[in-house]
Amino acid sequence: MDGLKALRALFASLVAAPLLILVVLVIVMDDLGAPSPSEALAAVAAAAAGLVGSRWADRRPLPAGADDAGVAAAYRTSFFLSFALAEAGLLITFVLSFLVGGVWPYLIGLAAFLLAMALLAPTDRNLARRQEELMHAGSTVDLKDALRTSTSA
């Protein structure tokens, strides 16, 4: 399997896991719960922080002077950092769900997480955007080819 296919397969599993966690939460907690204003603010703040952090990590420039392996490694680093920051907000809302006894904080976090992941997905469109950034910085590396030939995803 080439590196790009591996990254896309990994992406699918990273998105699926929180959905499965939601199923477990719904089974464990049979109540959505009614949020207080401070609880709602905490959930929204955690979700927003995860989304903003994820976008920041995804906007990090790729090294224009690097070879194929260097660009692929930098892309993967940005990808996993972006994922980790998006998931951090989700994990905080997961804990909040248990603290308040309702599923609703996790639903808020899940919505922000899924948005962050949709913006991060290694789709042709997102890779073309990153390729254009590389070209404007003066790089001749083809990002898709670099990801395909790299095997450490």
N, C-alpha and C positions, 0 to 999 in steps of 0.2 A: 504494500500500500504506500502510495507516495505521501509526502508530508502534508500536502494540502488536504487530501482526502482524510488523513488521520486527524487533522485539526478540525475538519468539519464534523467528523464522527464524534470526536470528543466534545465539541460544542453542543451537539444534540443531547448528549448524556448530561452535560452540565445544566442544560435548560430543563430536562425531564425530571431530574432529581427533586427540585423544589416543588414541582407539581405533585409528585408522589408524597412528599412530606405534607402537603396540603390535605391529601386524602387521609393520612394518618391523623392529622390535627382535627379534622372534621369528625372522625370516629371517636377520638379521645375526648374532645370537647363538643358536646351536643348543643352548645349555645354560642351564638355570635357575640353575645355580650353587648352592653350599652356603654359606650365610652364616656368618660368625663372629659372636659375640655383639656386638662393637662395630659391625660393619657393619649388623647387624639393628637395633641401637639407633639408629644414624644415620638409617636409612631410615624407621623408625617416627617418630622425632622430627621429621624434615622433613615427613612426611605429616601428622602431628598439628598441627604449626605452621601448615601451609597450611589445614587444616580449621578450626582455632580462629580464625585470622585472618579467614577467609572468613565465619564466623559473626559475628564482631565487626563486620565491615563491613556485613553484612546487617541487623544490629540497630540501626544508626544511625537515630535518629529523623528522619522527614521533617519539613520545616518547616511547621508548622501555619498560620503567617501568610502563606504564599506563595500566589500565584495558580496557576492550572493549569500554566502553563509552568514556574514555579519548582518545583512539586511533581514534575512529570515529570522535570525536569532533576536534581533531588535523588535521585529513584528510580534514574535511569540511572547517576548517579555511584556510588551505593551498589552497584548491580548490577555495574558494571565493576570497582570496587575489590574487591568480594567475589570475583569471578571471578579477578582478577589474583593475589590472595593464595592462592586455592586452587591456581592454576596454578603459583605459585612453589614450593610444596611438591612438586608433580609434576615440575617441571623439575629440582629438586635430586635427586630420586630417579632421573630420567633420566640425569643425570651419574653418579650412584652406580652405575647399571647398567654403564656403561662402565668405571668404576674397579674394580669387583669382577668384571667379566666374566660377569655373569649378568642375567637378565631380572627376577629376583625383586624388586629394589628398586623398579623401575618398577611392578610389580604392586601393591605396597603403596601407592605414591603414587597410582596410578590408582584404587584402591578408595576412598581418602580423597577424591580429587578428584571422583569420581562421586557420593559421598555429599554433598559440599558443593554440587555442582551440582543434585542432587535437592532439596536444601533451599532453594536459591536460585531455582529455575525460576520463570519468570513465569506460573505456572498460576493458574487462577481462585481456587483455595484460598489460595495465597500472597498474591495481590493482595487478597483479602478480608481476610486478616490485617493487611496493611499499611493497608488502608482503615479497619479498626477502630481501629488505632493513631492514624490521622489524626483520626478522629471524636472519640476520647477526648481528643485534644489541642485540640479545638475548631475543627477545620477543616471547611469545607463542600465542599471540593474532592472531586470523584469521581475517584479515582486512575485507574481504567480509561479514563474519558473523557479525562482529561488525557494519558494515554499514547497513546491513539488519535489525538488531534488534534495531538500533537507529531510532527514528522517527522524529527527528528535522533536516530536510534537507533544 
